[in-house]
């Protein structure tokens, strides 16, 4: 069964350069939605606040959220795929240790 979402926005694009969309509700697998003329069908359930691939991307692609890089893909994804820790590694490099001292 395919669920169609159309009454209210179910995803948001935070920045025009972002390559991911953000869910504003938990979206079930097989949910179909459209944004800016592009149609998407979810393969997996996507929890509230999680990322969805806006375009097809290959492994190594840097993910942009709010126009800033937040991580890189471990594997290829297609538009509509859930992007999270199972296919995304953080590019964040901590500059301080837990005791508050700078690494050096």
TORSEBA-737241 format. One record per atom (N, C-alpha, C, O): residue in one letter; x, y, z; residue number from 1. Coordinates in nm, 4 decimals. Example, Ala and Ser with C-alpha at 12.3 -4.5 7.8 and 13.67 -1.06 7.14 Angstrom:
TORSEBA-737241
<r = A x = 1.3190 y = -0.5690 z = 0.7800 k = 1>
<r = A x = 1.2300 y = -0.4500 z = 0.7800 k = 1>
<r = A x = 1.3200 y = -0.3300 z = 0.7800 k = 1>
<r = A x = 1.4236 y = -0.3319 z = 0.8465 k = 1>
<r = S x = 1.2850 y = -0.2250 z = 0.7080 k = 2>
<r = S x = 1.3670 y = -0.1060 z = 0.7140 k = 2>
<r = S x = 1.2900 y = 0.0030 z = 0.7870 k = 2>
<r = S x = 1.3409 y = 0.1138 z = 0.8039 k = 2>
This chain:
TORSEBA-737241
<r = X x = 0.0846 y = -0.1180 z = 0.0000 k = 1>
<r = X x = 0.0000 y = 0.0000 z = 0.0000 k = 1>
<r = X x = 0.0889 y = 0.1240 z = 0.0000 k = 1>
<r = X x = 0.1828 y = 0.1330 z = 0.0791 k = 1>
<r = X x = 0.0605 y = 0.2169 z = -0.0860 k = 2>
<r = X x = 0.1362 y = 0.3406 z = -0.0934 k = 2>
<r = X x = 0.0602 y = 0.4509 z = -0.0232 k = 2>
<r = X x = -0.0585 y = 0.4713 z = -0.0489 k = 2>
<r = X x = 0.1266 y = 0.5208 z = 0.0639 k = 3>
<r = X x = 0.0672 y = 0.6324 z = 0.1360 k = 3>
<r = X x = 0.1074 y = 0.7592 z = 0.0632 k = 3>
<r = X x = 0.2258 y = 0.7794 z = 0.0364 k = 3>
<r = X x = 0.0118 y = 0.8451 z = 0.0304 k = 4>
<r = X x = 0.0416 y = 0.9711 z = -0.0353 k = 4>
<r = X x = 0.0299 y = 1.0833 z = 0.0649 k = 4>
<r = X x = -0.0701 y = 1.0936 z = 0.1361 k = 4>
<r = X x = 0.1300 y = 1.1666 z = 0.0710 k = 5>
<r = X x = 0.1317 y = 1.2798 z = 0.1633 k = 5>
<r = X x = 0.1191 y = 1.4059 z = 0.0803 k = 5>
<r = X x = 0.2036 y = 1.4317 z = -0.0054 k = 5>
<r = X x = 0.0163 y = 1.4845 z = 0.1035 k = 6>
<r = X x = 0.0024 y = 1.6051 z = 0.0243 k = 6>
<r = X x = -0.0646 y = 1.7205 z = 0.0981 k = 6>
<r = X x = -0.0496 y = 1.8356 z = 0.0571 k = 6>
<r = X x = -0.1386 y = 1.6928 z = 0.2063 k = 7>
<r = X x = -0.2151 y = 1.7972 z = 0.2729 k = 7>
<r = X x = -0.1268 y = 1.9027 z = 0.3382 k = 7>
<r = X x = -0.1565 y = 2.0218 z = 0.3285 k = 7>
<r = X x = -0.0205 y = 1.8623 z = 0.4037 k = 8>
<r = X x = 0.0686 y = 1.9556 z = 0.4718 k = 8>
<r = X x = 0.2126 y = 1.9167 z = 0.4390 k = 8>
<r = X x = 0.2402 y = 1.8000 z = 0.4115 k = 8>
<r = X x = 0.3032 y = 2.0119 z = 0.4416 k = 9>
<r = X x = 0.4434 y = 1.9763 z = 0.4146 k = 9>
<r = X x = 0.4930 y = 1.8704 z = 0.5133 k = 9>
<r = X x = 0.4740 y = 1.8839 z = 0.6342 k = 9>
<r = X x = 0.5556 y = 1.7666 z = 0.4620 k = 10>
<r = X x = 0.6089 y = 1.6602 z = 0.5464 k = 10>
<r = X x = 0.7611 y = 1.6656 z = 0.5548 k = 10>
<r = X x = 0.8224 y = 1.5966 z = 0.6361 k = 10>
<r = X x = 0.8204 y = 1.7478 z = 0.4705 k = 11>
<r = X x = 0.9654 y = 1.7681 z = 0.4712 k = 11>
<r = X x = 0.9939 y = 1.9157 z = 0.4505 k = 11>
<r = X x = 0.9107 y = 1.9897 z = 0.3980 k = 11>
<r = X x = 1.1125 y = 1.9575 z = 0.4922 k = 12>
<r = X x = 1.1550 y = 2.0950 z = 0.4680 k = 12>
<r = X x = 1.2950 y = 2.0933 z = 0.4081 k = 12>
<r = X x = 1.3753 y = 2.0042 z = 0.4358 k = 12>
<r = X x = 1.3216 y = 2.1914 z = 0.3273 k = 13>
<r = X x = 1.4549 y = 2.2170 z = 0.2741 k = 13>
<r = X x = 1.5070 y = 2.3369 z = 0.3524 k = 13>
<r = X x = 1.4543 y = 2.4473 z = 0.3394 k = 13>
<r = X x = 1.6111 y = 2.3154 z = 0.4341 k = 14>
<r = X x = 1.6593 y = 2.4197 z = 0.5237 k = 14>
<r = X x = 1.7424 y = 2.5263 z = 0.4532 k = 14>
<r = X x = 1.7438 y = 2.6419 z = 0.4954 k = 14>
<r = X x = 1.8116 y = 2.4879 z = 0.3463 k = 15>
<r = X x = 1.8988 y = 2.5801 z = 0.2738 k = 15>
<r = X x = 1.9013 y = 2.5361 z = 0.1278 k = 15>
<r = X x = 1.8992 y = 2.4164 z = 0.0992 k = 15>
<r = X x = 1.9057 y = 2.6298 z = 0.0372 k = 16>
<r = X x = 1.8993 y = 2.5961 z = -0.1057 k = 16>
<r = X x = 2.0138 y = 2.5067 z = -0.1526 k = 16>
<r = X x = 1.9984 y = 2.4363 z = -0.2524 k = 16>
<r = X x = 2.1277 y = 2.5070 z = -0.0840 k = 17>
<r = X x = 2.2414 y = 2.4234 z = -0.1235 k = 17>
<r = X x = 2.2393 y = 2.2851 z = -0.0591 k = 17>
<r = X x = 2.3220 y = 2.2006 z = -0.0934 k = 17>
<r = X x = 2.1465 y = 2.2600 z = 0.0335 k = 18>
<r = X x = 2.1414 y = 2.1308 z = 0.1015 k = 18>
<r = X x = 2.1117 y = 2.0183 z = 0.0029 k = 18>
<r = X x = 2.0343 y = 2.0351 z = -0.0913 k = 18>
<r = X x = 2.1745 y = 1.9042 z = 0.0263 k = 19>
<r = X x = 2.1453 y = 1.7860 z = -0.0549 k = 19>
<r = X x = 2.0611 y = 1.6852 z = 0.0221 k = 19>
<r = X x = 2.0451 y = 1.5708 z = -0.0204 k = 19>
<r = X x = 2.0073 y = 1.7287 z = 0.1358 k = 20>
<r = X x = 1.9123 y = 1.6490 z = 0.2133 k = 20>
<r = X x = 1.7919 y = 1.7349 z = 0.2507 k = 20>
<r = X x = 1.8006 y = 1.8572 z = 0.2620 k = 20>
<r = X x = 1.6799 y = 1.6666 z = 0.2694 k = 21>
<r = X x = 1.5574 y = 1.7267 z = 0.3202 k = 21>
<r = X x = 1.5413 y = 1.6792 z = 0.4640 k = 21>
<r = X x = 1.6018 y = 1.5792 z = 0.5026 k = 21>
<r = X x = 1.4619 y = 1.7483 z = 0.5430 k = 22>
<r = X x = 1.4408 y = 1.7116 z = 0.6827 k = 22>
<r = X x = 1.2933 y = 1.6789 z = 0.7023 k = 22>
<r = X x = 1.2057 y = 1.7565 z = 0.6639 k = 22>
<r = X x = 1.2666 y = 1.5624 z = 0.7629 k = 23>
<r = X x = 1.1277 y = 1.5223 z = 0.7874 k = 23>
<r = X x = 1.0703 y = 1.6032 z = 0.9039 k = 23>
<r = X x = 1.1374 y = 1.6237 z = 1.0050 k = 23>
<r = X x = 0.9463 y = 1.6485 z = 0.8891 k = 24>
<r = X x = 0.8797 y = 1.7232 z = 0.9968 k = 24>
<r = X x = 0.7770 y = 1.6347 z = 1.0683 k = 24>
<r = X x = 0.7006 y = 1.6817 z = 1.1525 k = 24>
<r = X x = 0.7768 y = 1.5070 z = 1.0332 k = 25>
<r = X x = 0.6931 y = 1.4048 z = 1.0974 k = 25>
<r = X x = 0.7599 y = 1.2712 z = 1.0698 k = 25>
<r = X x = 0.8409 y = 1.2610 z = 0.9777 k = 25>
<r = X x = 0.7277 y = 1.1693 z = 1.1471 k = 26>
<r = X x = 0.7753 y = 1.0356 z = 1.1140 k = 26>
<r = X x = 0.6999 y = 0.9912 z = 0.9893 k = 26>
<r = X x = 0.5768 y = 0.9926 z = 0.9861 k = 26>
<r = X x = 0.7748 y = 0.9518 z = 0.8870 k = 27>
<r = X x = 0.7161 y = 0.9145 z = 0.7582 k = 27>
<r = X x = 0.7365 y = 0.7655 z = 0.7350 k = 27>
<r = X x = 0.8487 y = 0.7157 z = 0.7446 k = 27>
<r = X x = 0.6300 y = 0.6952 z = 0.7050 k = 28>
<r = X x = 0.6350 y = 0.5506 z = 0.6853 k = 28>
<r = X x = 0.7015 y = 0.5149 z = 0.5519 k = 28>
<r = X x = 0.6992 y = 0.5926 z = 0.4565 k = 28>
<r = X x = 0.7600 y = 0.3961 z = 0.5485 k = 29>
<r = X x = 0.8110 y = 0.3426 z = 0.4219 k = 29>
<r = X x = 0.6970 y = 0.3438 z = 0.3206 k = 29>
<r = X x = 0.5810 y = 0.3236 z = 0.3565 k = 29>
<r = X x = 0.7300 y = 0.3673 z = 0.1953 k = 30>
<r = X x = 0.6359 y = 0.3768 z = 0.0829 k = 30>
<r = X x = 0.5595 y = 0.5081 z = 0.0778 k = 30>
<r = X x = 0.4751 y = 0.5267 z = -0.0098 k = 30>
<r = X x = 0.5878 y = 0.6003 z = 0.1709 k = 31>
<r = X x = 0.5268 y = 0.7334 z = 0.1615 k = 31>
<r = X x = 0.5803 y = 0.8024 z = 0.0367 k = 31>
<r = X x = 0.6996 y = 0.7966 z = 0.0070 k = 31>
<r = X x = 0.4914 y = 0.8667 z = -0.0346 k = 32>
<r = X x = 0.5292 y = 0.9438 z = -0.1530 k = 32>
<r = X x = 0.5008 y = 1.0903 z = -0.1233 k = 32>
<r = X x = 0.3960 y = 1.1242 z = -0.0683 k = 32>
<r = X x = 0.5953 y = 1.1776 z = -0.1604 k = 33>
<r = X x = 0.5722 y = 1.3211 z = -0.1473 k = 33>
<r = X x = 0.6428 y = 1.3922 z = -0.2611 k = 33>
<r = X x = 0.7274 y = 1.3351 z = -0.3299 k = 33>
<r = X x = 0.6065 y = 1.5172 z = -0.2792 k = 34>
<r = X x = 0.6651 y = 1.5984 z = -0.3848 k = 34>
<r = X x = 0.7138 y = 1.7286 z = -0.3236 k = 34>
<r = X x = 0.6481 y = 1.7861 z = -0.2369 k = 34>
<r = X x = 0.8289 y = 1.7743 z = -0.3694 k = 35>
<r = X x = 0.8826 y = 1.9030 z = -0.3265 k = 35>
<r = X x = 0.9508 y = 1.9672 z = -0.4453 k = 35>
<r = X x = 1.0361 y = 1.9063 z = -0.5099 k = 35>
<r = X x = 0.9130 y = 2.0894 z = -0.4734 k = 36>
<r = X x = 0.9707 y = 2.1661 z = -0.5840 k = 36>
<r = X x = 0.9689 y = 2.0876 z = -0.7153 k = 36>
<r = X x = 1.0659 y = 2.0891 z = -0.7911 k = 36>
<r = X x = 0.8574 y = 2.0192 z = -0.7408 k = 37>
<r = X x = 0.8409 y = 1.9470 z = -0.8661 k = 37>
<r = X x = 0.9097 y = 1.8116 z = -0.8738 k = 37>
<r = X x = 0.8968 y = 1.7415 z = -0.9742 k = 37>
<r = X x = 0.9828 y = 1.7736 z = -0.7689 k = 38>
<r = X x = 1.0523 y = 1.6441 z = -0.7643 k = 38>
<r = X x = 0.9705 y = 1.5495 z = -0.6778 k = 38>
<r = X x = 0.9325 y = 1.5846 z = -0.5661 k = 38>
<r = X x = 0.9429 y = 1.4283 z = -0.7291 k = 39>
<r = X x = 0.8714 y = 1.3282 z = -0.6526 k = 39>
<r = X x = 0.9677 y = 1.2357 z = -0.5801 k = 39>
<r = X x = 1.0741 y = 1.2030 z = -0.6325 k = 39>
<r = X x = 0.9312 y = 1.1939 z = -0.4610 k = 40>
<r = X x = 1.0131 y = 1.1051 z = -0.3786 k = 40>
<r = X x = 0.9257 y = 0.9930 z = -0.3235 k = 40>
<r = X x = 0.8108 y = 1.0170 z = -0.2862 k = 40>
<r = X x = 0.9788 y = 0.8706 z = -0.3180 k = 41>
<r = X x = 0.9118 y = 0.7591 z = -0.2520 k = 41>
<r = X x = 1.0105 y = 0.6999 z = -0.1522 k = 41>
<r = X x = 1.1210 y = 0.6600 z = -0.1889 k = 41>
<r = X x = 0.9698 y = 0.6947 z = -0.0268 k = 42>
<r = X x = 1.0578 y = 0.6469 z = 0.0786 k = 42>
<r = X x = 1.0661 y = 0.4948 z = 0.0788 k = 42>
<r = X x = 0.9643 y = 0.4264 z = 0.0696 k = 42>
<r = X x = 1.1870 y = 0.4429 z = 0.0891 k = 43>
<r = X x = 1.2091 y = 0.2985 z = 0.0991 k = 43>
<r = X x = 1.2038 y = 0.2525 z = 0.2440 k = 43>
<r = X x = 1.1697 y = 0.1376 z = 0.2720 k = 43>
<r = X x = 1.2373 y = 0.3419 z = 0.3355 k = 44>
<r = X x = 1.2419 y = 0.3114 z = 0.4779 k = 44>
<r = X x = 1.1546 y = 0.4113 z = 0.5535 k = 44>
<r = X x = 1.1232 y = 0.5188 z = 0.5025 k = 44>
<r = X x = 1.1158 y = 0.3745 z = 0.6757 k = 45>
<r = X x = 1.0515 y = 0.4702 z = 0.7643 k = 45>
<r = X x = 1.1569 y = 0.5718 z = 0.8057 k = 45>
<r = X x = 1.2690 y = 0.5345 z = 0.8404 k = 45>
<r = X x = 1.1218 y = 0.6992 z = 0.8023 k = 46>
<r = X x = 1.2142 y = 0.8070 z = 0.8385 k = 46>
<r = X x = 1.1580 y = 0.8788 z = 0.9608 k = 46>
<r = X x = 1.0503 y = 0.9380 z = 0.9537 k = 46>
<r = X x = 1.2297 y = 0.8741 z = 1.0726 k = 47>
<r = X x = 1.1807 y = 0.9403 z = 1.1946 k = 47>
<r = X x = 1.1777 y = 1.0932 z = 1.1823 k = 47>
<r = X x = 1.2463 y = 1.1525 z = 1.0991 k = 47>
<r = X x = 1.0977 y = 1.1528 z = 1.2660 k = 48>
<r = X x = 1.0877 y = 1.2979 z = 1.2759 k = 48>
<r = X x = 1.2256 y = 1.3604 z = 1.2900 k = 48>
<r = X x = 1.3053 y = 1.3166 z = 1.3730 k = 48>
<r = X x = 1.2543 y = 1.4618 z = 1.2104 k = 49>
<r = X x = 1.3792 y = 1.5363 z = 1.2206 k = 49>
<r = X x = 1.4979 y = 1.4733 z = 1.1495 k = 49>
<r = X x = 1.6084 y = 1.5274 z = 1.1544 k = 49>
<r = X x = 1.4770 y = 1.3596 z = 1.0832 k = 50>
<r = X x = 1.5880 y = 1.2927 z = 1.0156 k = 50>
<r = X x = 1.6009 y = 1.3381 z = 0.8711 k = 50>
<r = X x = 1.5118 y = 1.4033 z = 0.8167 k = 50>
<r = X x = 1.7127 y = 1.3029 z = 0.8104 k = 51>
<r = X x = 1.7487 y = 1.3475 z = 0.6770 k = 51>
<r = X x = 1.7030 y = 1.2490 z = 0.5695 k = 51>
<r = X x = 1.7031 y = 1.1276 z = 0.5898 k = 51>
<r = X x = 1.6642 y = 1.3043 z = 0.4553 k = 52>
<r = X x = 1.6240 y = 1.2275 z = 0.3378 k = 52>
<r = X x = 1.7057 y = 1.2817 z = 0.2202 k = 52>
<r = X x = 1.7141 y = 1.4029 z = 0.2006 k = 52>
<r = X x = 1.7653 y = 1.1920 z = 0.1428 k = 53>
<r = X x = 1.8449 y = 1.2345 z = 0.0275 k = 53>
<r = X x = 1.7579 y = 1.3133 z = -0.0705 k = 53>
<r = X x = 1.6515 y = 1.2670 z = -0.1116 k = 53>
<r = X x = 1.8035 y = 1.4304 z = -0.1064 k = 54>
<r = X x = 1.7321 y = 1.5155 z = -0.2016 k = 54>
<r = X x = 1.7611 y = 1.4735 z = -0.3454 k = 54>
<r = X x = 1.6781 y = 1.4909 z = -0.4346 k = 54>
<r = X x = 1.8807 y = 1.4177 z = -0.3664 k = 55>
<r = X x = 1.9265 y = 1.3758 z = -0.4989 k = 55>
<r = X x = 2.0002 y = 1.2428 z = -0.4851 k = 55>
<r = X x = 2.0331 y = 1.2015 z = -0.3739 k = 55>
<r = X x = 2.0260 y = 1.1760 z = -0.5965 k = 56>
<r = X x = 2.1125 y = 1.0583 z = -0.5949 k = 56>
<r = X x = 2.2546 y = 1.1057 z = -0.5635 k = 56>
<r = X x = 2.3005 y = 1.2061 z = -0.6178 k = 56>
<r = X x = 2.3244 y = 1.0322 z = -0.4748 k = 57>
<r = X x = 2.4605 y = 1.0702 z = -0.4366 k = 57>
<r = X x = 2.5459 y = 0.9450 z = -0.4223 k = 57>
<r = X x = 2.4957 y = 0.8384 z = -0.3868 k = 57>
<r = X x = 2.6742 y = 0.9585 z = -0.4499 k = 58>
<r = X x = 2.7664 y = 0.8456 z = -0.4398 k = 58>
<r = X x = 2.8421 y = 0.8488 z = -0.3075 k = 58>
<r = X x = 2.8490 y = 0.9517 z = -0.2403 k = 58>
<r = X x = 2.8990 y = 0.7330 z = -0.2716 k = 59>
<r = X x = 2.9809 y = 0.7224 z = -0.1509 k = 59>
<r = X x = 3.0868 y = 0.8317 z = -0.1525 k = 59>
<r = X x = 3.1454 y = 0.8607 z = -0.2567 k = 59>
<r = X x = 3.1108 y = 0.8914 z = -0.0381 k = 60>
<r = X x = 3.2099 y = 0.9981 z = -0.0265 k = 60>
<r = X x = 3.1515 y = 1.1377 z = -0.0398 k = 60>
<r = X x = 3.2177 y = 1.2355 z = -0.0051 k = 60>
<r = X x = 3.0280 y = 1.1490 z = -0.0897 k = 61>
<r = X x = 2.9647 y = 1.2802 z = -0.1041 k = 61>
<r = X x = 2.9469 y = 1.3435 z = 0.0333 k = 61>
<r = X x = 2.9025 y = 1.2779 z = 0.1274 k = 61>
<r = X x = 2.9815 y = 1.4707 z = 0.0441 k = 62>
<r = X x = 2.9616 y = 1.5439 z = 0.1698 k = 62>
<r = X x = 2.8162 y = 1.5870 z = 0.1792 k = 62>
<r = X x = 2.7605 y = 1.6427 z = 0.0846 k = 62>
<r = X x = 2.7562 y = 1.5610 z = 0.2928 k = 63>
<r = X x = 2.6164 y = 1.5971 z = 0.3159 k = 63>
<r = X x = 2.6120 y = 1.7398 z = 0.3695 k = 63>
<r = X x = 2.6840 y = 1.7749 z = 0.4630 k = 63>
<r = X x = 2.5263 y = 1.8208 z = 0.3086 k = 64>
<r = X x = 2.5094 y = 1.9599 z = 0.3488 k = 64>
<r = X x = 2.3748 y = 1.9781 z = 0.4166 k = 64>
<r = X x = 2.2710 y = 1.9394 z = 0.3631 k = 64>
<r = X x = 2.3780 y = 2.0376 z = 0.5353 k = 65>
<r = X x = 2.2574 y = 2.0731 z = 0.6104 k = 65>
<r = X x = 2.2767 y = 2.2171 z = 0.6558 k = 65>
<r = X x = 2.3825 y = 2.2511 z = 0.7086 k = 65>
<r = X x = 2.1784 y = 2.3005 z = 0.6366 k = 66>
<r = X x = 2.1907 y = 2.4450 z = 0.6589 k = 66>
<r = X x = 2.3041 y = 2.5020 z = 0.5737 k = 66>
<r = X x = 2.3646 y = 2.6029 z = 0.6099 k = 66>
<r = X x = 2.3327 y = 2.4373 z = 0.4609 k = 67>
<r = X x = 2.4374 y = 2.4845 z = 0.3707 k = 67>
<r = X x = 2.5780 y = 2.4507 z = 0.4171 k = 67>
<r = X x = 2.6748 y = 2.4911 z = 0.3527 k = 67>
<r = X x = 2.5919 y = 2.3777 z = 0.5272 k = 68>
<r = X x = 2.7231 y = 2.3440 z = 0.5832 k = 68>
<r = X x = 2.7431 y = 2.1926 z = 0.5830 k = 68>
<r = X x = 2.6477 y = 2.1177 z = 0.6039 k = 68>
<r = X x = 2.8665 y = 2.1470 z = 0.5596 k = 69>
<r = X x = 2.8916 y = 2.0021 z = 0.5606 k = 69>
<r = X x = 2.8797 y = 1.9452 z = 0.7018 k = 69>
<r = X x = 2.9294 y = 2.0034 z = 0.7982 k = 69>
<r = X x = 2.8125 y = 1.8295 z = 0.7120 k = 70>
<r = X x = 2.7965 y = 1.7649 z = 0.8424 k = 70>
<r = X x = 2.8536 y = 1.6240 z = 0.8446 k = 70>
<r = X x = 2.8680 y = 1.5650 z = 0.9517 k = 70>
<r = X x = 2.8860 y = 1.5697 z = 0.7290 k = 71>
<r = X x = 2.9383 y = 1.4341 z = 0.7222 k = 71>
<r = X x = 2.9528 y = 1.3894 z = 0.5783 k = 71>
<r = X x = 2.9242 y = 1.4648 z = 0.4852 k = 71>
<r = X x = 2.9975 y = 1.2658 z = 0.5608 k = 72>
<r = X x = 3.0182 y = 1.2079 z = 0.4287 k = 72>
<r = X x = 2.9510 y = 1.0713 z = 0.4224 k = 72>
<r = X x = 2.9449 y = 0.9994 z = 0.5221 k = 72>
<r = X x = 2.9013 y = 1.0369 z = 0.3060 k = 73>
<r = X x = 2.8330 y = 0.9090 z = 0.2877 k = 73>
<r = X x = 2.9303 y = 0.7927 z = 0.2833 k = 73>
<r = X x = 3.0375 y = 0.8027 z = 0.2236 k = 73>
<r = X x = 2.8926 y = 0.6822 z = 0.3468 k = 74>
<r = X x = 2.9674 y = 0.5567 z = 0.3392 k = 74>
<r = X x = 2.9380 y = 0.4837 z = 0.2084 k = 74>
<r = X x = 3.0231 y = 0.4124 z = 0.1551 k = 74>
<r = X x = 2.8156 y = 0.5025 z = 0.1573 k = 75>
<r = X x = 2.7710 y = 0.4272 z = 0.0403 k = 75>
<r = X x = 2.6823 y = 0.5149 z = -0.0472 k = 75>
<r = X x = 2.6421 y = 0.6243 z = -0.0077 k = 75>
<r = X x = 2.6531 y = 0.4654 z = -0.1653 k = 76>
<r = X x = 2.5648 y = 0.5370 z = -0.2568 k = 76>
<r = X x = 2.4241 y = 0.5437 z = -0.1976 k = 76>
<r = X x = 2.3805 y = 0.4507 z = -0.1297 k = 76>
<r = X x = 2.3532 y = 0.6538 z = -0.2232 k = 77>
<r = X x = 2.2123 y = 0.6667 z = -0.1858 k = 77>
<r = X x = 2.1362 y = 0.7234 z = -0.3052 k = 77>
<r = X x = 2.1928 y = 0.7894 z = -0.3924 k = 77>
<r = X x = 2.0083 y = 0.6959 z = -0.3060 k = 78>
<r = X x = 1.9200 y = 0.7496 z = -0.4094 k = 78>
<r = X x = 1.8289 y = 0.8541 z = -0.3477 k = 78>
<r = X x = 1.8046 y = 0.8527 z = -0.2271 k = 78>
<r = X x = 1.7786 y = 0.9446 z = -0.4306 k = 79>
<r = X x = 1.6835 y = 1.0441 z = -0.3826 k = 79>
<r = X x = 1.5699 y = 0.9724 z = -0.3108 k = 79>
<r = X x = 1.5132 y = 0.8767 z = -0.3637 k = 79>
<r = X x = 1.5366 y = 1.0182 z = -0.1906 k = 80>
<r = X x = 1.4321 y = 0.9575 z = -0.1105 k = 80>
<r = X x = 1.4828 y = 0.8604 z = -0.0055 k = 80>
<r = X x = 1.4055 y = 0.8163 z = 0.0796 k = 80>
<r = X x = 1.6127 y = 0.8255 z = -0.0094 k = 81>
<r = X x = 1.6681 y = 0.7350 z = 0.0917 k = 81>
<r = X x = 1.6890 y = 0.8089 z = 0.2238 k = 81>
<r = X x = 1.7187 y = 0.9284 z = 0.2263 k = 81>
<r = X x = 1.6726 y = 0.7344 z = 0.3338 k = 82>
<r = X x = 1.7004 y = 0.7852 z = 0.4680 k = 82>
<r = X x = 1.8509 y = 0.8000 z = 0.4823 k = 82>
<r = X x = 1.9254 y = 0.7065 z = 0.4529 k = 82>
<r = X x = 1.8961 y = 0.9155 z = 0.5269 k = 83>
<r = X x = 2.0384 y = 0.9423 z = 0.5489 k = 83>
<r = X x = 2.0583 y = 0.9573 z = 0.6997 k = 83>
<r = X x = 2.0050 y = 1.0490 z = 0.7623 k = 83>
<r = X x = 2.1365 y = 0.8647 z = 0.7563 k = 84>
<r = X x = 2.1597 y = 0.8652 z = 0.9008 k = 84>
<r = X x = 2.2886 y = 0.7885 z = 0.9292 k = 84>
<r = X x = 2.3671 y = 0.7658 z = 0.8371 k = 84>
<r = X x = 2.3121 y = 0.7490 z = 1.0506 k = 85>
<r = X x = 2.4397 y = 0.6875 z = 1.0887 k = 85>
<r = X x = 2.4687 y = 0.5552 z = 1.0186 k = 85>
<r = X x = 2.5836 y = 0.5109 z = 1.0179 k = 85>
<r = X x = 2.3690 y = 0.4915 z = 0.9602 k = 86>
<r = X x = 2.3921 y = 0.3658 z = 0.8885 k = 86>
<r = X x = 2.4585 y = 0.3888 z = 0.7523 k = 86>
<r = X x = 2.5119 y = 0.2950 z = 0.6933 k = 86>
<r = X x = 2.4555 y = 0.5128 z = 0.7019 k = 87>
<r = X x = 2.5190 y = 0.5418 z = 0.5733 k = 87>
<r = X x = 2.5932 y = 0.6758 z = 0.5726 k = 87>
<r = X x = 2.6345 y = 0.7233 z = 0.4668 k = 87>
<r = X x = 2.6098 y = 0.7357 z = 0.6889 k = 88>
<r = X x = 2.6724 y = 0.8671 z = 0.7012 k = 88>
<r = X x = 2.7706 y = 0.8675 z = 0.8172 k = 88>
<r = X x = 2.7369 y = 0.8255 z = 0.9279 k = 88>
<r = X x = 2.8920 y = 0.9149 z = 0.7919 k = 89>
<r = X x = 2.9894 y = 0.9311 z = 0.9001 k = 89>
<r = X x = 3.0079 y = 1.0799 z = 0.9254 k = 89>
<r = X x = 3.0051 y = 1.1607 z = 0.8326 k = 89>
<r = X x = 3.0265 y = 1.1144 z = 1.0496 k = 90>
<r = X x = 3.0454 y = 1.2536 z = 1.0874 k = 90>
<r = X x = 3.1819 y = 1.3017 z = 1.0408 k = 90>
<r = X x = 3.2802 y = 1.2279 z = 1.0472 k = 90>
<r = X x = 3.1874 y = 1.4243 z = 0.9946 k = 91>
<r = X x = 3.3145 y = 1.4876 z = 0.9602 k = 91>
<r = X x = 3.3597 y = 1.5804 z = 1.0720 k = 91>
<r = X x = 3.4593 y = 1.6515 z = 1.0581 k = 91>
<r = X x = 3.2861 y = 1.5795 z = 1.1835 k = 92>
<r = X x = 3.3180 y = 1.6646 z = 1.2968 k = 92>
<r = X x = 3.4467 y = 1.6175 z = 1.3627 k = 92>
<r = X x = 3.4610 y = 1.4996 z = 1.3952 k = 92>
<r = X x = 3.5372 y = 1.7070 z = 1.3817 k = 93>
<r = X x = 3.6620 y = 1.6766 z = 1.4507 k = 93>
<r = X x = 3.6639 y = 1.7571 z = 1.5800 k = 93>
<r = X x = 3.6764 y = 1.8795 z = 1.5777 k = 93>
<r = X x = 3.6517 y = 1.6886 z = 1.6911 k = 94>
<r = X x = 3.6508 y = 1.7586 z = 1.8200 k = 94>
<r = X x = 3.7829 y = 1.8304 z = 1.8419 k = 94>
<r = X x = 3.8896 y = 1.7761 z = 1.8136 k = 94>
<r = X x = 3.7751 y = 1.9520 z = 1.8922 k = 95>
<r = X x = 3.8968 y = 2.0294 z = 1.9170 k = 95>
<r = X x = 3.9323 y = 2.0322 z = 2.0655 k = 95>
<r = X x = 4.0361 y = 2.0863 z = 2.1035 k = 95>
<r = X x = 3.8474 y = 1.9745 z = 2.1487 k = 96>
<r = X x = 3.8721 y = 1.9731 z = 2.2923 k = 96>
<r = X x = 3.8483 y = 1.8341 z = 2.3478 k = 96>
<r = X x = 3.7668 y = 1.7585 z = 2.2951 k = 96>
<r = X x = 3.9188 y = 1.8009 z = 2.4531 k = 97>
<r = X x = 3.8973 y = 1.6747 z = 2.5226 k = 97>
<r = X x = 3.7821 y = 1.6921 z = 2.6211 k = 97>
<r = X x = 3.7298 y = 1.8024 z = 2.6373 k = 97>
<r = X x = 3.7431 y = 1.5843 z = 2.6861 k = 98>
<r = X x = 3.6327 y = 1.5926 z = 2.7822 k = 98>
<r = X x = 3.6654 y = 1.6794 z = 2.9018 k = 98>
<r = X x = 3.5747 y = 1.7318 z = 2.9665 k = 98>
<r = X x = 3.7940 y = 1.6960 z = 2.9328 k = 99>
<r = X x = 3.8287 y = 1.7790 z = 3.0475 k = 99>
<r = X x = 3.8433 y = 1.9261 z = 3.0101 k = 99>
<r = X x = 3.8862 y = 2.0073 z = 3.0920 k = 99>
<r = X x = 3.8073 y = 1.9607 z = 2.8855 k = 100>
<r = X x = 3.8070 y = 2.0990 z = 2.8430 k = 100>
<r = X x = 3.9376 y = 2.1512 z = 2.7894 k = 100>
<r = X x = 3.9470 y = 2.2678 z = 2.7510 k = 100>
<r = X x = 4.0379 y = 2.0672 z = 2.7863 k = 101>
<r = X x = 4.1690 y = 2.1110 z = 2.7343 k = 101>
<r = X x = 4.1762 y = 2.0886 z = 2.5840 k = 101>
<r = X x = 4.1252 y = 1.9898 z = 2.5311 k = 101>
<r = X x = 4.2397 y = 2.1814 z = 2.5181 k = 102>
<r = X x = 4.2543 y = 2.1703 z = 2.3719 k = 102>
<r = X x = 4.3448 y = 2.0529 z = 2.3375 k = 102>
<r = X x = 4.4431 y = 2.0249 z = 2.4061 k = 102>
<r = X x = 4.3090 y = 1.9860 z = 2.2303 k = 103>
<r = X x = 4.3964 y = 1.8800 z = 2.1784 k = 103>
<r = X x = 4.5124 y = 1.9463 z = 2.1069 k = 103>
<r = X x = 4.4975 y = 2.0542 z = 2.0496 k = 103>
<r = X x = 4.6237 y = 1.8841 z = 2.1102 k = 104>
<r = X x = 4.7309 y = 1.9530 z = 2.0428 k = 104>
<r = X x = 4.8353 y = 1.8661 z = 2.0010 k = 104>
<r = X x = 4.9334 y = 1.9113 z = 1.9420 k = 104>
